Amino acid sequence: MKKFFSEFKTFISRGNVVDMAVGVIVGGAFGKITNSLVNDVIMPAVSMLLGGVDFTAWKIVLKEAVTEVGADGAVVETAAEVAIKYGNLIAVIVDFLILAFSVFCMVKAINTMREKAEAMKKKEEEEAAPPADPEPSNEEKLLAEIRDLLKK
């Protein structure tokens, strides 16, 4: 059992696990932002374009709610409505598409920055490396052969 907890401690203390946890937390917060954007900004605008209909209230009622009037005259719901809320599904799909597009743009920007950094590093390495000696011309090769022959 002690070995198990030791392995767990090693696993949890790795950098990539901590990075993943931070990513999940930030992703959850970002999801709340996109959810608010969809529900509070986009869907009301779509609703306005569709004639003021509450877009998220679109549903197919399978079974109506059962209500009764109490002794004091108050209406009490005894059985909840059963409905397919496809308007809410559409809102969630739009939410997902916005979130996916945002993540795509972020990853694309990170990859572009990484490529530029790699290109700059490669350019610096090429500039720092001394230029290779040019290969001697045919005339220089012939003169070197003549010199070597004359030495003999």
RODO-2510 file (C-alpha; in nm, 4 decimals, decimal comma):
residues 152
     n   res          X          Y          Z
     1     m     0,0000     0,0000     0,0000
     2     k     0,2892     0,2334     0,0792
     3     k     0,4349     0,1702    -0,2682
     4     f     0,0991     0,2554    -0,4229
     5     f     0,0884     0,5967    -0,2511
     6     s     0,4528     0,6575    -0,3395
     7     e     0,3768     0,5925    -0,7073
     8     f     0,0717     0,8184    -0,6841
     9     k     0,2835     1,0961    -0,5312
    10     t     0,5365     1,0621    -0,8134
    11     f     0,2583     1,0681    -1,0724
    12     i     0,0797     1,3701    -0,9298
    13     s     0,3986     1,5731    -0,8835
    14     r     0,4981     1,5482    -1,2490
    15     g     0,4874     1,8756    -1,4342
    16     n     0,2528     1,7644    -1,7104
    17     v    -0,0148     1,6533    -1,4622
    18     v    -0,0076     1,9939    -1,2941
    19     d    -0,0179     2,1645    -1,6360
    20     m    -0,3182     1,9529    -1,7316
    21     a    -0,4964     2,0467    -1,4085
    22     v    -0,4339     2,4162    -1,4735
    23     g    -0,5646     2,3698    -1,8280
    24     v    -0,8837     2,2068    -1,7026
    25     i    -0,9457     2,4878    -1,4530
    26     v    -0,8809     2,7628    -1,7092
    27     g    -1,0901     2,5720    -1,9640
    28     g    -1,3812     2,5547    -1,7216
    29     a    -1,3630     2,9286    -1,6621
    30     f    -1,3383     2,9929    -2,0369
    31     g    -1,6402     2,7667    -2,0880
    32     k    -1,8404     2,9859    -1,8510
    33     i    -1,7430     3,2919    -2,0534
    34     t    -1,8520     3,1349    -2,3819
    35     n    -2,1717     3,0066    -2,2191
    36     s    -2,2557     3,3601    -2,1097
    37     l    -2,1680     3,4934    -2,4547
    38     v    -2,4045     3,2463    -2,6176
    39     n    -2,6912     3,2793    -2,3672
    40     d    -2,6692     3,6527    -2,2985
    41     v    -2,5523     3,7970    -2,6313
    42     i    -2,5877     3,5646    -2,9302
    43     m    -2,9142     3,3849    -2,8553
    44     p    -3,1083     3,7060    -2,7791
    45     a    -2,9843     3,8480    -3,1116
    46     v    -3,0891     3,5295    -3,2938
    47     s    -3,4231     3,5444    -3,1138
    48     m    -3,4694     3,9040    -3,2279
    49     l    -3,3949     3,8056    -3,5887
    50     l    -3,6545     3,5293    -3,5631
    51     g    -3,9280     3,7683    -3,4554
    52     g    -3,8741     3,7894    -3,0813
    53     v    -3,9235     3,4190    -3,0129
    54     d    -3,7419     3,2861    -2,7052
    55     f    -3,5035     3,0579    -2,8883
    56     t    -3,4053     2,8463    -2,5886
    57     a    -3,7716     2,7824    -2,5038
    58     w    -3,8299     2,5867    -2,8253
    59     k    -3,9438     2,2392    -2,7289
    60     i    -4,1619     1,9475    -2,8202
    61     v    -4,3942     1,8638    -2,5308
    62     l    -4,4390     1,4903    -2,4912
    63     k    -4,6533     1,5109    -2,1778
    64     e    -4,8137     1,8221    -2,0328
    65     a    -4,7560     1,9164    -1,6718
    66     v    -5,0326     1,8146    -1,4325
    67     t    -5,1533     2,0920    -1,2037
    68     e    -5,4147     2,1067    -0,9315
    69     v    -5,5769     2,3948    -0,7511
    70     g    -5,5247     2,3774    -0,3765
    71     a    -5,7744     2,4670    -0,1042
    72     d    -5,6250     2,8158    -0,0772
    73     g    -5,6655     2,8728    -0,4527
    74     a    -5,2948     2,8306    -0,5363
    75     v    -5,2007     2,6261    -0,8430
    76     v    -4,9726     2,3354    -0,7483
    77     e    -4,7812     2,1320    -1,0073
    78     t    -4,8155     1,7649    -0,9225
    79     a    -4,6342     1,6186    -1,2249
    80     a    -4,3639     1,7981    -1,4222
    81     e    -4,3796     1,8500    -1,7964
    82     v    -4,1914     1,6025    -2,0141
    83     a    -4,0435     1,7757    -2,3190
    84     i    -3,7633     1,7584    -2,5735
    85     k    -3,5879     2,0952    -2,5422
    86     y    -3,4258     2,1232    -2,8842
    87     g    -3,3875     2,5027    -2,8556
    88     n    -3,1560     2,4538    -2,5601
    89     l    -2,9679     2,1883    -2,7588
    90     i    -2,9126     2,4374    -3,0410
    91     a    -2,7839     2,6922    -2,7880
    92     v    -2,5390     2,4358    -2,6482
    93     i    -2,4205     2,3480    -3,0007
    94     v    -2,3584     2,7168    -3,0758
    95     d    -2,1747     2,7410    -2,7433
    96     f    -1,9561     2,4449    -2,8414
    97     l    -1,8812     2,5889    -3,1866
    98     i    -1,7724     2,9209    -3,0366
    99     l    -1,5540     2,7432    -2,7821
   100     a    -1,4004     2,5162    -3,0486
   101     f    -1,3336     2,8150    -3,2769
   102     s    -1,1695     3,0066    -2,9918
   103     v    -0,9450     2,7122    -2,9030
   104     f    -0,8571     2,6670    -3,2725
   105     c    -0,7566     3,0341    -3,3016
   106     m    -0,5504     3,0118    -2,9827
   107     v    -0,3671     2,6955    -3,0958
   108     k    -0,3089     2,8468    -3,4400
   109     a    -0,1583     3,1606    -3,2830
   110     i     0,0652     2,9544    -3,0533
   111     n     0,1843     2,7395    -3,3449
   112     t     0,2577     3,0512    -3,5527
   113     m     0,4602     3,2035    -3,2689
   114     r     0,6459     2,8746    -3,2203
   115     e     0,7297     2,8527    -3,5937
   116     k     0,8573     3,2131    -3,5939
   117     a     1,0715     3,1453    -3,2859
   118     e     1,2172     2,8323    -3,4462
   119     a     1,2884     3,0213    -3,7699
   120     m     1,4628     3,3002    -3,5760
   121     k     1,6695     3,0466    -3,3812
   122     k     1,7689     2,8678    -3,7020
   123     k     1,8626     3,1993    -3,8647
   124     e     2,0752     3,2961    -3,5621
   125     e     2,2514     2,9580    -3,5723
   126     e     2,3244     2,9999    -3,9435
   127     e     2,4598     3,3507    -3,8871
   128     a     2,6733     3,2381    -3,5926
   129     a     2,8277     2,9449    -3,7819
   130     p     3,1421     3,0424    -3,9725
   131     p     3,0997     3,0231    -4,3474
   132     a     3,2486     2,7139    -4,5065
   133     d     3,5673     2,7654    -4,7075
   134     p     3,4847     2,7845    -5,0752
   135     e     3,6035     2,4953    -5,2842
   136     p     3,9130     2,5814    -5,4860
   137     s     3,8631     2,6482    -5,8551
   138     n     4,0032     2,4217    -6,1260
   139     e     4,2904     2,6636    -6,1870
   140     e     4,3891     2,6552    -5,8196
   141     k     4,3765     2,2746    -5,8223
   142     l     4,6022     2,2595    -6,1296
   143     l     4,8485     2,5100    -5,9794
   144     a     4,8600     2,3036    -5,6587
   145     e     4,9377     1,9889    -5,8626
   146     i     5,2143     2,1713    -6,0528
   147     r     5,3611     2,2995    -5,7259
   148     d     5,3576     1,9477    -5,5784
   149     l     5,5286     1,8092    -5,8927
   150     l     5,7963     2,0761    -5,8818
   151     k     5,8703     1,9950    -5,5162
   152     k     5,9454     1,6366    -5,6135
***
